[in-house]
Amino acid sequence: MRISDNQFSQMMLSSLQVNNGGLGLVLQQMSTGDRLTKLSDDPMASIKLLNLERESAAIAQYQTNIANLNTTLSSQEVHLDSVEESLQSMRELVLWGANGSLADADREGMISELEILRDSVASSFNAQDEEGHYLFAGTNSDAPAISNATGDYVIDGNSDKRVVTVSKGVTMESNMTAADIVDLGGGENVLNQIDAMIEEFKNPTADFQSQIDATLGAIDGTHTNVLGAMTEVGGRINNLDLMESTHSENKLFVDKVNSDISALDYGEASVRLNNYLAALQATQASYVKINELNLFDRI
């Protein structure tokens, strides 16, 4: 079969284009370290990589949520611990104040300390995070959990819980509420009871002993609620640590699978590079040799 000069040129050009394209692909792969430069290189592998990227992004979001939630819960734990210590000190002072033989100076000192502890408890329940949200106000986190505008302590926050997604299909409550801890039912709370006790210490009445009993009951009830809240927060933090560990392990697995699919085998790429270079050199040499042939050289 006779091959025309035009056909020969097209064959040479086609060979050069194929080998140049292959060489360019190998060089791009070797420069990036990625086996896949576009979806069409390996459609099935590319789909797997897209799914792995979504999984990796989801894990990263869960880890961010866990870190933020851990910070929030740890902050609440610190404030609850402060409240717990204040309540214990209040109880000791009330028991001390029940002694009718206290000197006036001692009674005044005790009253002053009770007022400080009461304010400390109210301040703890009105604590804010770094973004200005009130930690114990429930979902009404833009306003203080407890107010005292009228002279009585009122729980303004609600008992609703904020939830955060920490894993696929798994959520966790991010807050404890003053409404659950301080409210003792019927609108009564330990802060108002302490105020009533302070007034009784200042001006004792016939109800002195009943006020002592009521105050100790309010302190003990609130103390029980605080301890329960601290136990709950501690349990959540422990669960978050376990989830973070699981997510970290899953992230390592996803990254490994991603690398196995997309990472370039430099040994195999080097072989292809040499093959394309050899093919280009052979094509170019053949083109030059054949192009130099002339019929008159054979006469």
C-alpha positions in Angstrom: 0.0 0.0 0.0 1.4 3.4 -1.0 1.4 6.1 1.6 1.4 9.7 0.4 3.6 12.4 1.8 0.5 14.1 3.2 -0.6 10.9 5.0 2.9 10.4 6.3 3.0 13.9 7.7 -0.4 13.5 9.4 0.7 10.2 11.0 3.9 11.8 12.3 2.0 14.8 13.6 -0.6 12.6 15.3 2.1 10.6 17.0 3.9 13.7 18.2 0.6 15.1 19.6 -0.2 11.8 21.4 3.2 11.6 23.0 3.4 15.3 23.8 0.0 15.0 25.5 1.1 12.0 27.5 4.4 13.7 28.4 2.5 16.9 29.5 0.2 14.8 31.7 3.0 12.9 33.4 4.9 16.2 34.1 1.7 17.7 35.5 1.1 14.7 37.7 4.7 14.7 38.9 4.6 18.4 39.7 1.4 18.1 41.8 1.8 14.6 43.2 -1.8 13.8 42.1 -2.6 10.9 39.8 -5.9 12.5 38.8 -5.7 15.9 37.1 -9.4 16.0 35.9 -12.5 13.9 36.3 -12.1 12.2 33.0 -8.7 10.7 34.0 -10.6 8.1 36.2 -14.4 8.8 36.6 -15.0 6.1 39.2 -12.0 7.1 41.3 -13.0 10.8 40.9 -16.5 10.0 42.3 -14.9 8.2 45.3 -12.7 11.3 45.9 -15.6 13.6 45.9 -17.4 11.4 48.4 -14.3 11.4 50.6 -14.0 15.1 50.4 -17.6 15.5 51.6 -16.9 13.1 54.4 -13.7 14.9 55.4 -15.5 18.3 55.4 -18.3 16.8 57.6 -15.7 15.4 60.0 -14.0 18.8 60.2 -17.3 20.5 60.9 -18.1 18.0 63.7 -14.6 18.6 65.2 -15.2 22.4 65.1 -18.6 22.0 66.8 -17.1 19.7 69.4 -14.3 22.2 70.2 -16.8 25.1 70.5 -19.1 23.0 72.6 -16.3 21.8 74.8 -15.3 25.4 75.5 -18.9 26.4 76.3 -19.5 23.4 78.7 -16.1 23.9 80.4 -16.9 27.6 81.0 -20.3 26.6 82.5 -18.5 24.0 84.7 -16.2 26.7 86.1 -19.1 29.0 87.0 -21.1 26.1 88.5 -18.1 25.1 90.6 -18.0 28.7 91.9 -21.7 28.6 92.7 -21.3 25.3 94.6 -18.5 26.8 96.7 -20.6 29.9 97.4 -23.6 27.8 98.5 -21.5 25.9 100.9 -20.1 29.1 102.4 -23.7 30.5 102.7 -24.8 27.4 104.5 -22.0 27.7 107.0 -22.8 31.4 107.6 -26.5 30.8 108.1 -25.8 28.0 110.6 -23.3 30.4 112.4 -25.9 33.2 112.3 -28.5 30.9 113.9 -26.5 31.3 117.1 -28.4 34.0 119.0 -25.4 35.0 121.0 -23.4 36.6 118.1 -21.9 40.0 118.8 -23.2 42.9 116.6 -19.8 43.1 114.8 -19.9 39.4 114.0 -23.5 39.6 112.7 -22.7 42.6 110.5 -19.7 40.8 109.1 -21.8 37.7 108.4 -24.5 39.8 106.7 -21.9 41.5 104.5 -20.4 38.2 103.5 -23.8 36.7 102.7 -24.5 39.7 100.4 -21.2 39.2 98.6 -21.9 35.5 98.2 -25.4 36.2 96.9 -24.1 38.6 94.4 -21.4 36.1 93.3 -24.1 33.5 92.7 -26.2 35.9 90.6 -23.1 37.0 88.7 -22.1 33.4 87.9 -25.6 32.6 86.5 -25.4 35.8 84.4 -22.0 34.8 83.0 -21.4 35.4 79.2 -19.3 33.7 76.6 -16.7 35.5 74.4 -19.5 36.4 72.0 -21.6 38.1 74.7 -24.2 35.3 75.0 -25.5 34.5 78.4 -24.5 30.9 79.3 -27.4 30.0 81.6 -30.3 31.9 79.9 -31.5 29.0 77.8 -32.4 29.9 74.2 -33.0 33.5 75.3 -29.2 34.0 75.4 -29.2 37.7 74.5 -30.5 38.7 77.9 -29.3 38.0 81.5 -30.6 34.8 83.0 -31.4 36.5 86.3 -32.5 40.2 86.9 -33.2 42.2 90.1 -34.8 45.4 88.7 -37.6 45.4 91.3 -35.7 44.3 94.3 -36.5 40.7 93.9 -34.5 38.2 91.9 -36.4 37.0 88.8 -35.4 34.3 86.4 -35.8 35.8 83.0 -34.1 33.1 81.0 -36.0 30.0 79.9 -35.2 26.3 80.4 -34.9 25.5 76.7 -31.7 23.8 75.6 -29.5 24.7 72.7 -28.3 21.6 70.7 -25.2 21.1 68.6 -24.6 18.4 66.0 -21.5 16.5 67.1 -21.7 13.5 64.7 -23.9 12.2 62.0 -27.4 12.0 63.5 -26.0 12.8 66.9 -26.7 16.1 68.8 -25.8 17.2 72.3 -27.2 19.9 74.5 -24.8 22.8 74.9 -26.2 24.5 78.0 -27.5 24.2 81.5 -30.0 26.8 82.6 -30.5 29.0 85.6 -34.2 28.2 85.4 -33.6 24.5 86.0 -31.0 25.1 88.8 -32.1 28.1 90.8 -35.9 27.9 90.5 -37.2 25.9 93.5 -40.9 26.0 92.4 -43.6 28.5 93.0 -41.4 31.4 91.8 -39.1 30.9 94.8 -35.3 30.8 94.5 -32.3 30.7 96.8 -31.3 34.3 96.0 -34.6 35.8 97.3 -34.5 33.4 100.3 -31.0 34.7 101.2 -32.3 38.2 101.0 -35.1 37.3 103.4 -32.6 35.7 105.7 -30.4 38.8 105.6 -33.3 41.0 106.6 -34.1 38.5 109.4 -30.5 38.7 110.7 -30.7 42.5 110.6 -34.1 42.6 112.4 -35.0 39.3 114.1 -38.7 38.5 114.4 -40.7 35.6 115.7 -40.2 33.8 112.4 -36.4 33.7 112.9 -36.1 29.9 113.2 -38.5 29.2 110.4 -36.5 31.6 108.1 -33.3 29.6 109.1 -35.0 26.4 108.2 -36.4 27.7 104.9 -33.0 29.2 103.9 -31.1 26.0 104.7 -33.7 24.1 102.6 -33.3 26.5 99.7 -29.5 26.3 99.9 -29.6 22.5 100.1 -32.1 22.2 97.2 -30.1 24.5 95.0 -26.8 22.8 96.0 -28.3 19.5 94.9 -29.3 21.0 91.5 -25.9 22.5 91.0 -24.1 19.2 91.7 -26.5 17.4 89.3 -25.7 20.0 86.6 -22.0 19.6 87.2 -22.2 15.9 86.9 -24.2 16.3 83.6 -21.7 18.8 82.2 -18.8 16.5 83.2 -20.4 13.6 81.5 -21.0 15.6 78.3 -17.4 16.7 78.2 -16.2 13.1 78.6 -18.5 12.0 75.7 -17.1 14.9 73.6 -13.6 13.7 74.2 -14.5 10.2 73.0 -16.2 11.6 69.9 -13.3 13.8 69.1 -11.0 10.8 69.3 -13.3 8.8 67.0 -13.5 11.7 64.5 -9.7 12.0 64.5 -9.3 8.3 63.7 -11.9 8.5 61.0 -10.1 11.6 59.5 -6.9 9.6 59.4 -8.6 6.7 57.6 -10.3 9.1 55.1 -7.0 10.8 54.4 -5.3 7.5 53.8 -8.0 6.2 51.4 -7.9 9.6 49.6 -4.1 9.3 49.3 -4.3 5.7 48.1 -6.7 6.8 45.3 -5.2 10.1 44.3 -1.5 9.9 45.1 0.8 9.5 42.2 3.1 6.4 42.0 6.3 8.2 41.1 8.0 5.0 40.1 5.3 4.2 37.6 5.2 7.8 36.4 8.9 7.8 35.8 8.6 4.8 33.6 5.8 6.5 31.6 7.9 9.6 31.4 10.8 7.7 29.9 8.5 5.9 27.5 7.0 9.1 26.2 10.4 10.7 25.8 11.7 7.7 24.0 8.6 7.6 21.7 9.0 11.4 20.9 12.7 11.0 20.1 12.0 8.0 17.9 9.1 9.8 16.1 11.2 12.9 15.5 14.2 10.8 14.3 12.0 8.8 12.0 10.3 11.9 10.6 13.7 13.5 9.8 15.1 10.3 8.2 12.1 9.6 6.1 11.6 13.2 5.1 15.2 13.3 3.8 14.6 10.4 1.5 14.5 11.3 -2.2 13.9 9.2 -5.3 17.0 10.7 -7.1 19.2 9.3 -4.2 18.4 5.8 -5.6 19.2 6.6 -9.3 
